Amino acid sequence: MPELVAPDVRFRRSFAAAMAEFRAEGRGGPDDRSVIGRYLRDHAGAPADDAAFGAFVDGILADRLDETPRPAGFVPGTELWWAEGDEFLGRIGVRHRLTPELLEVGGHIGYDVRPSARRRGYATAMLRRALAVARELGIDSALVTCDAGNTASQTVIERNGGVLEDERRGKLRYWVPTGQERRTPSGLTDHEGREIDFGRTAADYERYRPGFPASLFDRLERLRWIEPGMRALDLGTGTGALALAFAERGLRVTGLDLSPDLLGVARRVAADRGLDATFRQGRAEDTGLPGGSFDLVTAGQCWWWFDSDLAAREAVRLLAPGGRLLICDFSYLLLPGNVCTRSEELVIEHNPGWPMAGWRGIHPEQVEALDVAGFRQVESFSYTVDVPFSHEAWRGRMRTCNGIGTSLEPAQVDAFDRDLAALLASEYPGELSVPHRVFAVSGLRPRRAGA
């Protein structure tokens, strides 16, 4: 996976190839005032050998220091390269401060993706990571500019939360928040190190996220995996999708989650429905609840957020002899060209590298977790159902996606939502019928705890 790295001699050959691509599209002329233009004019021979390129790289690295000599009007800057392995894909620079001229048209951050690597979401990903660098430099809001007619760059900036201030000398001037660190109880981070806050999607979860279908609970009752009077603990309960359905069927339910916002929704819904269910804050891997006190431990659409081994071990501790662990999942089904696939493609455009794309709704790793923990009579099943959505409801459902609402900044979420609305209007007019897969795996507690 591409990443931002410090400039290094190992990129010499791919850097030279990238500069040839830039030159072929007309960069490097006397009027090209960009960093790439300066590299092509002033350092054309740098990639010729390791020694020359090493000196060139040393100069880039030295530019971070205040004491490094530089021409009038230039400021210290941190340059990083976007690379995969030894392949140079682009560069991005963060200026440590602004001069009056940079405040007008240059800004804090400038970037370039080599022509052969464009249209892969790299510019969006580079800028997102560079904003963290700017934050470390004490920049709360970074100025990023682009040509007024450059719609691709406008999209990149807006997807990173950029707010347009004005246009000056043919340049659009955006202020982009560098993202002050949020402190949430989850302790979870995404693939770019951003903390995941499930509470930010609580309202959309309650209104738009479909709960498990009634057919699942009918099947669980037929299998006698759930029965009235069972003492049940629902891990990662969220807004209570599983817990409340169990309570409706006569189980005595406790729901456990890290997010106070989601727990608040679950408590209110339980009260509105007159259901007897208790909700408390805690971690699946270390609940703090008495051992052997539950007949059923469940997890709905959340096992991948846990440390699987520790959560399974805690379930063994919590279950009474003969007790059952049950993991349930309910995911939209990706099919060629359907609204799920197109929506996920849009998620990746707004959040490149999102690691949970492409799931098929079958989870053999959950079966393995029960096997490894020693659970007995491990069984699983899956089937598909269609769920109706309006455009508004599907947009709300996709905002709850962990690649969007729980990790991106509000302005970035709004940008995704606008793009999704446009996609639905152009490609999927009318009501939607969205295929989903139900998956469940269950096993009985080992006869001896720790077995």
C-alpha positions in Angstrom: 0.0 0.0 0.0 1.4 3.5 -0.9 2.6 5.6 2.0 4.2 9.0 2.7 8.0 8.6 3.2 11.0 10.8 3.5 12.9 11.4 0.2 15.5 8.7 -0.3 18.2 7.7 -2.8 16.5 4.4 -3.4 13.8 6.2 -5.5 16.3 7.5 -8.0 15.3 5.4 -11.1 11.5 5.8 -10.5 12.0 9.5 -9.7 13.8 9.9 -13.0 10.9 8.1 -14.9 8.4 10.4 -13.1 10.3 13.5 -14.1 10.3 12.3 -17.7 6.5 11.9 -17.5 6.1 15.5 -16.1 8.3 16.9 -18.9 6.3 15.0 -21.5 3.2 16.9 -20.4 4.9 20.2 -20.8 6.1 20.9 -17.2 9.5 22.6 -16.5 9.2 25.6 -18.8 10.3 29.1 -17.8 6.8 30.0 -16.6 6.4 26.9 -14.5 6.9 28.1 -10.9 5.9 24.9 -9.3 8.2 22.6 -7.3 8.2 20.1 -10.1 9.0 22.9 -12.6 12.0 23.9 -10.4 13.2 20.3 -10.2 13.1 19.9 -14.0 14.9 23.2 -14.6 17.4 23.4 -11.8 18.1 19.7 -11.0 17.7 18.0 -14.4 20.9 16.0 -13.9 20.2 14.9 -10.3 18.9 11.4 -11.2 22.0 10.7 -13.3 23.8 8.7 -10.5 23.5 7.9 -6.8 25.9 10.6 -5.8 24.2 13.4 -7.6 20.8 12.2 -6.5 22.0 11.8 -2.9 23.0 15.5 -2.9 19.7 16.4 -4.3 17.8 14.5 -1.6 20.0 15.9 1.1 19.1 19.4 -0.1 15.3 18.5 0.2 15.8 17.2 3.7 17.8 20.2 4.8 15.0 22.5 3.7 13.1 21.5 6.8 15.6 23.5 9.0 15.2 27.2 9.7 19.0 27.7 9.4 19.3 26.3 5.9 20.1 29.1 3.4 17.3 29.7 0.8 16.3 32.4 -1.7 14.3 35.4 -0.6 10.6 34.7 -0.3 11.2 31.0 0.4 10.3 29.4 3.8 11.2 26.2 5.5 9.2 23.2 4.2 8.8 19.5 4.8 8.7 17.5 1.6 7.5 13.9 1.6 7.2 11.4 -1.2 4.2 9.2 -2.0 5.7 5.7 -2.7 5.0 2.0 -2.8 8.1 -0.1 -2.3 10.8 1.7 -4.4 8.3 3.3 -6.8 8.0 7.1 -6.6 4.4 8.0 -7.2 4.2 11.7 -6.2 5.4 14.4 -3.8 3.8 16.7 -1.3 5.3 19.7 0.5 4.2 21.4 3.7 5.4 25.0 4.2 6.0 25.8 7.8 4.7 29.3 7.6 3.3 31.8 5.1 4.7 34.9 3.5 2.3 37.6 2.2 2.8 36.1 -1.3 2.1 32.5 -0.1 -1.0 33.8 1.7 -2.3 35.1 -1.6 -1.7 32.2 -4.0 0.8 29.6 -2.7 -0.6 28.3 0.5 0.8 25.8 3.0 0.6 22.7 1.0 1.4 21.8 -2.6 1.4 18.3 -4.2 2.0 16.5 -7.5 1.1 13.0 -8.6 3.1 11.6 -11.5 0.9 11.3 -14.7 1.0 7.5 -14.8 -0.3 7.2 -11.2 -3.3 9.6 -11.4 -7.0 8.7 -11.0 -6.3 6.3 -8.2 -7.2 8.5 -5.2 -3.5 9.2 -4.4 -3.9 13.0 -4.2 -6.7 12.7 -1.7 -4.8 10.3 0.4 -1.5 12.3 0.3 -3.2 15.5 1.3 -5.0 13.7 4.2 -1.8 12.4 5.6 0.0 15.7 5.0 -2.6 17.5 7.1 -1.4 15.5 10.1 2.2 16.7 9.4 0.9 20.3 9.3 -0.9 19.7 12.6 2.4 18.6 14.2 4.0 21.8 12.9 1.3 23.8 14.8 -0.8 24.7 11.8 -4.5 24.5 12.9 -5.9 25.3 9.4 -3.8 24.9 6.3 -4.2 27.1 3.2 -4.4 25.0 0.0 -4.8 26.6 -3.4 -5.5 25.4 -6.9 -6.3 26.9 -10.3 -9.9 28.1 -10.6 -10.5 25.6 -13.5 -8.9 22.6 -11.9 -11.9 20.6 -10.8 -9.9 17.5 -9.9 -7.8 19.5 -7.4 -11.0 21.2 -6.1 -12.5 17.8 -5.4 -9.3 16.6 -3.6 -9.3 19.6 -1.3 -13.0 19.5 -0.6 -12.9 15.8 0.2 -10.3 16.7 2.9 -12.7 19.2 4.4 -11.5 22.3 2.6 -13.7 25.4 2.9 -13.4 27.9 0.0 -12.6 31.4 1.1 -12.2 33.2 -2.2 -10.5 33.4 -5.5 -7.4 35.6 -6.0 -5.3 35.9 -9.1 -7.0 32.9 -10.7 -6.4 30.7 -7.7 -9.1 29.3 -5.4 -8.1 29.5 -1.8 -9.3 26.8 0.6 -8.7 26.5 4.3 -8.5 22.9 5.4 -8.7 21.9 9.1 -5.7 19.8 10.0 -7.9 17.8 12.4 -7.4 18.3 16.1 -7.1 14.9 17.7 -10.4 13.6 19.0 -10.5 11.7 22.2 -13.2 8.9 22.2 -13.6 5.9 24.4 -13.1 3.3 21.6 -9.3 3.3 21.4 -9.7 2.1 17.8 -8.0 3.7 14.8 -8.5 3.3 11.1 -5.9 2.5 8.4 -4.6 6.2 8.5 -4.4 6.4 12.3 -7.6 8.4 12.8 -9.5 7.5 15.9 -12.8 5.8 15.2 -15.8 7.4 17.0 -19.0 5.4 16.6 -20.9 8.0 18.6 -20.7 10.4 15.6 -23.1 8.2 13.7 -25.6 7.4 16.4 -28.4 9.4 14.9 -27.9 7.9 11.4 -27.6 4.4 13.0 -30.9 4.7 14.7 -32.8 6.1 11.8 -31.2 4.4 8.7 -29.2 1.3 9.6 -31.4 -1.7 9.0 -31.7 -4.1 12.0 -31.4 -7.8 11.7 -34.4 -9.3 9.9 -37.1 -11.1 11.9 -36.3 -14.3 9.9 -32.9 -14.5 11.7 -34.6 -14.6 15.1 -37.2 -17.1 13.9 -34.3 -19.4 12.8 -32.4 -18.9 16.0 -35.6 -20.0 17.9 -36.1 -23.0 15.7 -32.5 -24.1 16.3 -33.1 -23.4 20.1 -30.0 -21.2 20.1 -32.1 -18.6 21.8 -35.0 -19.3 24.3 -37.1 -17.1 26.6 -35.6 -16.6 30.0 -32.0 -16.9 28.8 -29.5 -14.6 30.5 -27.9 -12.9 27.5 -25.0 -10.5 27.2 -24.7 -8.6 23.8 -21.1 -7.4 23.2 -20.6 -4.3 21.1 -24.3 -3.7 21.3 -24.3 -0.3 19.6 -27.9 1.0 19.4 -29.1 -2.5 20.6 -30.1 -4.2 17.3 -29.6 -7.7 18.7 -30.2 -6.9 22.3 -33.6 -5.3 21.8 -34.8 -8.1 19.5 -33.8 -10.7 22.1 -35.6 -8.7 24.8 -38.7 -8.8 22.7 -38.5 -12.6 22.6 -38.3 -12.9 26.4 -34.5 -13.0 27.0 -33.0 -11.2 30.0 -30.6 -9.0 28.2 -27.5 -6.8 29.1 -26.0 -4.8 26.3 -22.3 -3.7 26.5 -20.6 -1.1 24.3 -17.9 1.5 24.5 -19.9 4.4 23.0 -22.0 6.4 25.5 -23.9 8.0 22.5 -24.9 4.6 21.0 -25.8 3.3 24.5 -28.0 6.4 25.0 -30.0 5.5 21.9 -30.4 1.9 23.0 -31.7 2.9 26.4 -34.2 5.3 25.0 -35.5 2.8 22.4 -35.8 0.1 25.1 -37.8 2.5 27.3 -40.0 3.6 24.4 -40.8 -0.1 23.6 -41.3 -1.1 27.3 -38.5 -3.6 27.1 -36.5 -5.0 30.1 -32.9 -4.5 29.0 -29.9 -3.2 30.7 -27.1 -1.3 29.0 -23.7 -0.5 30.3 -20.3 0.8 29.1 -17.4 -1.7 28.8 -15.0 -3.6 26.5 -15.7 -7.0 25.0 -12.3 -8.2 25.9 -12.6 -7.3 29.6 -16.2 -6.8 30.6 -15.7 -6.7 34.4 -18.8 -8.8 34.8 -19.0 -11.9 37.0 -17.9 -15.2 35.4 -20.4 -17.9 34.6 -23.3 -15.4 34.8 -24.7 -15.7 31.2 -26.4 -18.5 29.2 -25.7 -16.6 25.9 -23.0 -14.2 24.8 -23.6 -12.5 21.4 -22.0 -10.1 19.1 -23.8 -8.5 16.2 -21.9 -6.9 13.3 -18.9 -6.0 15.4 -16.6 -9.0 16.0 -14.0 -7.6 13.7 -13.5 -4.6 16.1 -12.5 -6.9 18.9 -9.3 -8.6 19.7 -10.7 -12.0 18.6 -8.7 -14.2 20.9 -9.3 -12.1 24.0 -13.0 -11.6 23.3 -13.5 -15.4 22.8 -11.6 -16.1 26.0 -13.8 -13.6 27.9 -16.9 -15.2 26.5 -15.7 -18.6 27.8 -15.3 -17.0 31.2 -18.7 -15.3 31.2 -20.7 -18.3 30.0 -22.3 -20.8 32.4 -21.8 -24.5 31.7 -23.7 -25.3 28.5 -23.8 -21.7 27.5 -23.5 -20.5 23.9 -21.5 -17.9 22.0 -23.4 -16.5 19.0 -21.9 -14.1 16.4 -24.3 -12.6 13.8 -23.5 -10.4 10.8 -25.8 -8.5 8.4 -24.1 -6.9 5.4 -25.1 -5.5 2.1 -24.1 -7.8 -0.8 -21.7 -6.7 -3.4 -22.7 -7.7 -6.9 -21.3 -6.4 -10.3 -22.7 -3.0 -11.0 -25.2 -2.9 -8.1 -25.7 0.1 -5.8 -23.6 -1.6 -3.1 -20.6 -1.9 -5.3 -20.9 1.6 -6.8 -21.3 3.0 -3.3 -18.2 1.2 -2.0 -16.3 2.5 -5.0 -17.3 6.0 -3.9 -16.2 5.3 -0.3 -12.8 4.4 -1.6 -12.6 7.6 -3.6 -13.2 9.6 -0.5 -11.2 7.3 1.8 -8.5 5.6 -0.2 -7.1 2.5 1.3 -10.2 1.7 3.3 -9.4 -1.9 4.3 -12.9 -3.2 4.8 -14.0 -2.8 1.2 -15.0 -5.9 -0.8 -16.4 -8.0 2.0 -18.8 -10.8 0.9 -20.7 -11.3 4.2 -19.2 -14.7 4.9 -16.8 -14.8 7.8 -14.7 -18.0 8.1 -12.4 -16.1 10.5 -15.2 -16.0 13.0 -15.7 -19.8 12.7 -12.0 -20.2 13.3 -12.2 -18.0 16.4 -14.7 -20.3 18.0 -12.7 -23.4 16.9 -9.4 -22.0 18.4 -11.1 -21.1 21.6 -12.3 -24.6 22.1 -16.1 -24.1 21.6 -18.0 -27.3 20.9 -20.6 -28.1 18.2 -19.6 -25.1 16.2 -22.2 -24.4 13.4 -22.8 -21.6 10.9 -25.4 -20.6 8.4 -26.0 -17.8 5.9 -28.8 -16.6 3.6 -29.7 -13.5 1.6 -32.7 -11.1 1.9 -33.6 -7.9 0.0 -34.0 -4.7 2.0 -35.9 -1.7 0.6 -34.3 1.8 0.8 -35.2 5.2 -0.4 -32.4 7.4 -1.7 -32.4 9.3 1.6 -32.2 6.1 3.7 -29.4 4.6 1.6 -27.4 7.8 2.0 -27.9 7.6 5.7 -27.0 4.0 5.8 -23.8 4.7 3.9 -22.9 7.6 6.3 -22.8 5.0 9.0 -20.1 3.0 7.1 -17.0 2.8 9.2 -15.0 4.2 6.2 -17.1 7.4 6.3 -19.1 8.6 9.3 -17.0 7.2 12.1 -13.6 8.4 10.9 -13.8 11.3 8.4 -14.3 14.9 9.4 -17.9 16.3 9.1 -17.0 18.3 6.0 -15.6 15.2 4.4 -18.7 13.2 5.2 -20.9 16.0 3.7 -18.8 15.8 0.5 -19.2 12.1 0.3 -23.0 12.4 0.8 -23.3 15.0 -2.0 -21.4 12.7 -4.4 -23.5 9.7 -3.4 -26.8 11.7 -3.9 -25.6 12.6 -7.4 -24.7 8.9 -8.1 -28.0 7.6 -7.0 -29.9 10.2 -9.0 -28.0 9.4 -12.2 -27.6 5.6 -12.0 -30.3 4.3 -9.7 -33.5 6.4 -10.0 -36.4 5.3 -7.9 -36.7 3.1 -4.8 -33.9 0.7 -4.1 -34.0 -3.0 -3.3 -30.6 -3.8 -1.7 -29.5 -7.4 -1.3 -28.1 -8.3 2.2 -26.5 -11.4 3.6 -27.2 -12.8 7.0 -24.4 -14.8 8.5 -24.3 -16.5 11.9 -21.9 -18.8 13.7 -22.4 -20.4 17.2 -20.8 -22.9 19.5 -21.2 -24.2 23.1 -18.8 -23.3 25.9 -15.9 -25.7 26.3 -16.6 -28.2 29.0 -13.6 -26.9 31.0 -12.8 -23.1 30.9 -9.6 -22.6 29.1 -9.9 -26.0 27.3 
